[in-house]
């Protein structure tokens, strides 16, 4: 078997995704399995009930089954809804010919309402399927039916004891493990009982989750067990881990807000809890990786790093940087005015720093020269983009647009490294790599991260596009002194000034 078990679901469908094959595939994927599906019935249902069922011809069912087994090694099978006796027999015949290592049957026989879902001849045919099964996962009502078919009759014992007795009857009759599910019982705990063919019993308990969103729990649990059994080779481990996973899925079910009836469980809850939270600004940064790598290869930065950059070229760059910083200070001040508390104070401090830096550039490096240099078209394009972000009506979009100036400069400082003594641009490289600026960049990133987390998806998308475009303009700004800024913008895909509005798609602005 491969490291990822290949698990086949043989089941009906649920177009709302909470039960049937759709739930099976989610449960399989949640346990790192590769899910496949063969449709036994097309079911028009939602969280409030079943509207119609179409059962394809069994010849087509067999064609689906053969299509899988002719091509794929199957490590586990989960069998769910089998609509009638002909469907049951078709699946049974196929299993007799292609017996995977793990077969789990969820006998969909009795609805939550108590209604029987299979005709007597289909129920009888289903027992023939059990000869090719390793585990059967009935709920309490289904277990009673199966015990009757196995000749066990009724039981006068308490519910829990009756479940064990009936499961033992079924386990002996067909030489299968039986997982008697207790999700529909009452009480503070949900108790599932695993009974082996030799009569050994293990009880699995979990807190009963107070939710009405339990659609597809049986499908999901049986598929999870099949996948885990293929991985662990042990039924008790598989059931225990699957039950813990299902409890988490139930605990998160209400937050899904799917449907107006009995909604589904959250199949991805346990995996989501195990993953680090999504950081929107990191996703934007990763998205700009190609642009950032191009930045480091530009003539301006390579010359700055090795000290070969022409002094006149550097001065022309600084003159445009003054134009940029004067405008940048206004936008940071606007963010300070649009926010409150410590966030506002941080933006205001950054704005004040821009004003000081713009003034110092003239005195430290330009000595009053280049004061009359016109705004380069690249600088003008970048400033127009920032102004469009400011005019967007969203402080969050403006914050995302100004962030690359922080992050790109701080990142360049870490990549260029420390300048040796006597380096002609040591002061400038030191400014890039200044720990204080790195801290300011990190703090600005956290402020924008908080804005992104609070934004609706539409606004967050506008923020992402504003960040992407600003990053492209940063690359262009470094290329600008050598006259290649326009091509750098084109290569990075940045638009001249526009920030996509509410109607924008996800393409580069």
N, C-alpha and C positions, 0 to 999 in steps of 0.2 A: 504494500500500500504506500502511496505517496504521503508526504507530511501533511498534505491537505486532503482529507477524505472526500471522495466523490459520492455524493448522496442524492439519490433519486426519490422525489416525491411523486406518488401516484395518488392523485386526489382531484376533487372538484375545485372550482374557482370561486373567488370572491372579488368582484370588481372594486370594492372599497378597500381591499387589501388587508383586512383584519383576520380572516380565517382562510381555510382551504390552502390551496397551493401557494398563494401569495404569502400567507403567514408562514408556511413551511419554509419557503426559500429565505425569508428574513431570519427565521430561527437558525437555519443551517449556516447562513452567512455570519450571524452573530457568534457562532462557535467555530469560526474559521474553517468551515466546510465549503466545498464547491457544490452548489445546488443545481439540480436538473429537475425537470417536471414533465410528467405525462398526465394529460387531462382525461379524467373519467367522466366528468359532467360539467357543462357550462351552466353556472348558476347565476341568475339575476337576483342579487341580494344586496342589502345594505345593513346598517347597524340596527334597523328596525324590523327586519325580517326578510324571508325569501319570497320573491315574486314569481319566479318561473325557473324551471330546470329543463335543460335540453341535454339528452344523453346521446352522444355520437354513436354511430354504428360500431359494434365490437370489432369489426375488421379494421376500422381506423384506429381503435384503441390498440389492437395488437401491432399495427404498423408503427405506432408511436413507440411502443415498448421495444420492438425489434430494432428500430432505428437507433435507440440508445445502446442496447446491449450488443449490437453488431459492431459498434464503434468505440465504446467507452467501457473501461473497467469500472465496475460499480462496487464501492466499498460498503455501502449501506442503502437500504430501501426503507422508506416510511410509506405505509399504505393508509390512506384516509378514506374519504367518501367513495363507496362503491354502490352505484344507484340501484342495481337490480341483479338478479341471479346470473344473467348472461355476462354482465361485467365482472362479477365475482369469479365466475369460472374462467374467464379469459385471463384475468390476473393470476389466478391459481395455476393455470397451465403454463403460463410464462415463467412463474417462479419455480415450477418443477423442473424447467429446462435450464434456467439461469439463476442458480441459488447464490445470491450475494452472501458475504460473511455475516452481515447483520440485517435482520428484517424485523421491523417494528410495525405492528398493526394497531391502528387506532380505530376500533370498531364503531363507526358512526351509525348507531342503531336507534337511540332514544334521544329526542330533543329535550332541552331544559324544561319545557312545558310538560314532559312526560309522554308526548306523542311518539308512537313507534314510527321510525323512518324507513324501515325495510319490511318488505312483505315476508311472510313465513318461509317461502321457498328461497328467498335471498338470504334469510338468516341461516337456514340450513346449509346453503352453499358456502356461507361465510365460515362455518366450522371446518370445512375442507381446506380453507386457506390457512387455518391455524397450524396444519401439519408442516407448513413451510415457514413458520414464524418463530422468532426467538423470544419476542416480548409482545404482549397484548396489553393495551392501556385503556380499559373501560372506566367510565364513571360508575357511580354506585348503581344507577338504574340499569345501565348496560350490563354490569356485572351480574345483576339478578337474572337477566334474560339468559346470559351465557351459562350461568350455573344451572338454570333449568334445562337448557339444551344439552348440558353435560350429564343430566340425570341427578343433579344435586338437590333439586326441589327448593322449597322455601326454608328459611331459618327463623327461629323464634328468639335468637340471641340478640343482644343490643347491637346497634348499628355498626359499631367498630368491630365487634367480634364477628358479626354476620359477614362483614366484608372479608375478614381473614378466612372464614370458613368457605365462603363462595369462591374466593380467589384460589384457595387450595384445591377445590374441586375442579376448577377450570385448568389449573396448572397441571394436575395429574392427568386429566382427560386428554389433553393435547400436547403434553410434554413441553410446555412453554413457561417462561416467567410471566407473571401477571402483576401489573402495576394498577392497583385499585385506587383510583383518584378520589380524593375527598373534598374537592373544591366546592361542591354544592352543599356540603353539610353545614351545620350551624356550629357556633362556638368560637372562642378566641383564636384557635389555631386551625390551620388547614393540614390535614393528616393524610398522607399517601402511604399505602402499604404495598411493599414489594414481596411477592411470594414466589419462591423458586419451585421447580417441579418436585424437588425432594421434600417440600413442605417447610423449608426454612423461611423465616420472616424477618424483614427489616422495615421499621416504620420511619418515615421521614416527615418531620413537622416543620412548620414555618408559621409566623404570625399571619392570621387572616387579615388580608388587606381590605379595608372598607372602601370598596368601589363597585360601581355597577358596570364599569368598563372591563368586561371579561370576555368579550367576543373573541373566539379563536384560541382560548387558553389550551384546550385539548390538542388542537392541531400543533400549536407552538411547542408544547411540552414534549409531545411524542417525537417531533422532528429534532428537537434539541437532544433528546436522549439517544436517538439513532446516530446523530453526528458524534456525540461524546463517546458512545459505546465503540464506534469505529476507531476513535483515537485512543481510548484508555483500555479497551479490551475487558472491561469489568462493568457489570450492570449496576452494582451499588454505587460506584463512583459516578457513573453516567447519570443515574437518577438523582443523586444528591446534588451534583453540580447543576443539573438542569432545573431542579426545583428552586435552588437559591437564585438562579438567573430569572426564573419566571416570577418569583416574589418581587424582585427589583423591577421587572417589567410592569407588574401590576401597580407597584407603588408610584410609578411615573405615568400611569395610563391616563389619569384625568387631565394632565397637562397637555396631552396631544390635541384635545378638542376636535376629535374626528367623529362626525355624525351626531344625530340627535337621539339615538337610541342607546343600545348597549355597545359602547365603542370598543376599539381594540386595545390590546396591551402595547406597551412601548418596547418593541423588540431591541432597539438600539440603546436602551437606557444604561445597561451595565457597561457596555463598551464605551459609551460617552462619559460615564463617570470615571472610567479608568484612563481616559485621555486627558492631556493638559487642555485647559480652556483655549478656545480660539483667540488668537491675538490678531486683530484686524490689521494693525500697522505692520506686523511681521509678514502677513500675507502680501501686503502692498510692496514691502521691501523685496520679498522674494520674487514678485512679479517683475520688478525692475532690474533683475540680476544682469541681463544682457547689457542694458544701458550703463549700469554701474561698472561693469568690467571694461566697457569701451572708454569710460572716463579715465581710468588709470593708464590707458595706452595713448592718450592724447599728447601731442607735442608739448603743450604748455606744462603739464604736470611732470612729464619725464624730464624736461629741461629744468623745471623748478627743483626737482629732486636732486639732479646731478650737478646743478649749479651752472649749466651751460645756457640757460635762458637769457636771451638778449634783454638788457636793461630797459631799452625803449619799448619792447613788446610788453614787458611787465608793467611799465608805467601806463601804457594804454589800457591794459586790463584793469589796473587800479582805478583809473579814471571812470571806467564804466561801473566798477564796483561801488564807487561813491554814489553814482546815479541810482544804482540799485538799492543801496542801504538807506538812502533818504526816503525812497518809496516804501521799502520794507518796514521801516520804523513806523510809518503811518498805518500800515496794515496790522502790525502788532499792537499799536495803540487802539485800533478799532476792536481788536479781540479783547483787549483789557476792558474796554467800555461795554462790550457785549456779554461779559462774564462777571462773576462775583467772587468775593472772598479771596482765598489764597490763589485760586486760578487766575483771577483778574490781576492780582499783585505780581504774579510770575510773568504774565504777558507784558505788563507795564515795565517790569525790570528789564525784560528782553528788549523792549522798544528803546528804553533809555540807553542800553548798551549799544544798540545800533547807531544811535545819534552820536555817541562818544566815539565809536569806531570810525564813522564817516568823517568826523572832524579830525581825528588823529591821522587818518590816511594822508590828508593833505600835508600835514606838518611833518610826519615821519618819513614818508617815502616820496611824495610828490613835490613838497616844498613850494606849493603854490602853482606849480606848472600843471598843464592840462585842464585848468579850471574851466576853460571854454570849449573843451571837447564836446561835440554833439553826442547825443545818445545814439549808440550803435543800433542798427535794426534788430540784432539779436537781443540786446538788452531791452529794447522797446517791446519786442514780442513777449519776453518774459514778464515785463511789467504789465502789459496788457492782459496777459493771462491772470496775474494776481488781481488785477482790478476787476476782471470778470468774476473771479471767485468772491471778491468783496461785494460785488453788485448782485450776487446770486440770492441774497436774502438769508443765507444760512451761515452763521458763524462757524459751524462745523466744517463746511466746505472750505471756507477761508483758512481755517486752522490746518486742514489737510494740505492745502496749497502752499502754506508757508513752511510746513514741516521739513520738506527735503533740503531746504537751505541749512537747517540745523544738522540733519542726519548725514547728508552727503559730505559736508565739510568735516564733520567729526570722523566719519569713516575714512575719508581721504587722509586725515591726519594719522590714523592708526596704520594705514597702508604705506605711507611715505616714510614713516620712521623719524628718528632723531637726526638733526643736521649736525655734522661735525664742526668743530671749532674753525672759524674762518670761512664758513660757507656763506656765499653772498646773499642767500635768502634765508638765513638761519632764523631771523625774527619772524618771518612769515610762516615757515614750516613749524616753528614753535607755537604760533597762534593756532594753526590747524590741529596740532597734537596736544594743545593745552588741556590738562585734566579738568579744569573748571569748565571749559567749553563742552567737553565730553559729557560732564554731569548736566549741563544746561540742555544739551541735546536729548539726553535720556529723560529729563524731566518734561521737556516739551512733548516727547513721544508719549509719555504717560498721560499727559493732558489730552492729546488727540485720541489716544486709545479709549479714554473714558467717554469722549464725545461719540466715537464710532460705536461703542457698546450701547450707548443710549439712543442712537439714531435708528430710524426705521430703515428697512432694507433699501428703499429707493434713495434716501439721502445718503446712506452708507455707500451706495454705488457711485453717487456723485462725488463723494469724498475720495473714493479709490481712483476715479478718473482724474480728479484734480491733483492728487499726489503723483500719479503716473506722469501727467503732463509736466508738472513742475520738475520732476526728476529728469525728464528729457531736456527741459530748458537749462537745468544745471549742467548737463553734459555739453549743451550748445555754448554755454557761457565760457566754459574752459576752452572750447575750440575757437571761440570768437576772435582772439588776438591774431590768429593766423588766417582769418577769413573763411574758416570752414564751419562756422557756427550754424549756418542755415542748413547745410547738409547733415549736420549732427542731429538737428531737430527732425529733419525728414527721416533719417535712419531710425530714430527712436519712435517715430510715429506721433509726435506732439502736434496738436493743432495750434494755430497762431494765437488765439486769444480766448476761444470759447471754452466754457465749462459746461458740460452737458446738463441739461435741465431734467425735469421730471419725466419727460418723454423719451430720454436718451436710452439707447440700448447698451449692451455691454461692450461694444467695440471701442477701440481707442478713440479718445476725443480728438 
